[in-house]
Amino acid sequence: MDLATTLLSRWPYVFTIVLLLIGLYGMMVKQNMMKKLFGMNIFQTAIILFFIVHAYKTGASVPILDEALGGDPATYVNPIPHGLMLTAIVVSVATTGVALALLIRIYRAYGTIDESELLAHLRDEDGA
Amino acid sequence: MRSLALLAIGAVGLVLLAAAAGLPVFGDPASPAAQHVSDDYIRGSMVDAHTPNVVTTMIADYRGFDTLGETMVVFAAGLACMLLLREPKRRVPSLGGPTHNVITDVVTRAMIPMIQLFALYVVFHGHYSPGGGFQGGALLAASILLGRMVLGYERSQYLLPSWLGTPIGLAGIAVFAGVGFVALPLGGNLLDYGFLPLGLPRDMLRNWGILLVEIGVALAVTGTLVSIFDDLTVGGRR
């Protein structure tokens, strides 16, 4: 039961891994491209949470300096992952917009965003 | 095929779990990620830039170059949406549109200025509380998108005309890059706000530099998000 106790003290990582696998499942198994995109967003969320988990320090405060708390770095959580993920979230919104735009273009061209139907369509085009 | 995918996902999960066992304990103040620069940022934020919010200092000052790149990525994504979807000659069918319910109209019109006021607070108070350009810009965009969704495309143009989205995004990047480039002819490094010609002590100059950069980021995010939304919903119609 050594592994169990090891993982228990790292339970947020296990949570992010589960979330990541859900996203991976959506991307790999779902045939609808829109659902694949949702899967990718869940995957991104897992990575964002993974970074935020790294920022946490037990008993520490938010990374906004306060005279009442002093200047000891151990009293504030790590600001770097917070800043990195802040920008990552906005970038992920913008890239999701690009993905949606691509889906709209695919739908305009082929009338479907189902992967198997699309592949069949492309095979027909190649054969013809 | 499906079972193969499940098998692969299970294998990835096991590998990740094994890797997680080697990560630092949750909440460990001595974890490697919390050493070195992290401590330096927390100790230096007040001394270097007179800014209590370390996240703001980190984003706009210590790692400003990274943020400049991120802002450009956001803007590039907006441009990509425009190139993919705008077909000026294409007649876009009406989306059906909102039903112009008086209650939703009035409530939305009352809420939009409050959201915008809060967004401005988030941008300009980012030095002292959670906030900054990205969050404030997202809030500003949210207020405009609320109008787009509830009032409809035509009647929400007064909030931000669709043609103005991309230029505002570009103006935001110009503000950010402009503030960054000021230091170069004056003998400093790129994005060193200590060289801004404002006649203030160095830490206050960096404080002001951070504010200017955050305004640029807010403009870039607002303009780009609105332009992406307009491209996705109505495409080329202006």
Interface residues (C-beta under 8 A of the other chain):
Chain A: L3 T6 L7 S9 R10 W11 P12 Y13 V14 I17 V18 L20 L21 L24 Y25 M28 V29 V53 H54 A55 Y56 K57 T58 G59 A60 V62 P63 I64 L65 D66 G71 P73 A74 Y76 N78 P79 I80 P81 H82 G83 L86 T87 I89 V90 V91 V93 A94 T95 G97 V98 L100 A101 L102 I104 R105
Chain B: R2 A5 L6 A8 I9 V12 G13 L16 L17 A20 A21 L23 P24 V25 F26 G27 D28 P29 S31 A33 A34 V37 S38 D39 Y41 I42 R43 S45 M46 P52 N53 V54 V55 M58 I59 R63 D66 T67 E70 V73 V74 A77 G78 A80 C81 L84 L85 Y128 S129 P130 G132 F134 Q135 G137 A138 V221 T224 L225 I228 F229 D231 L232
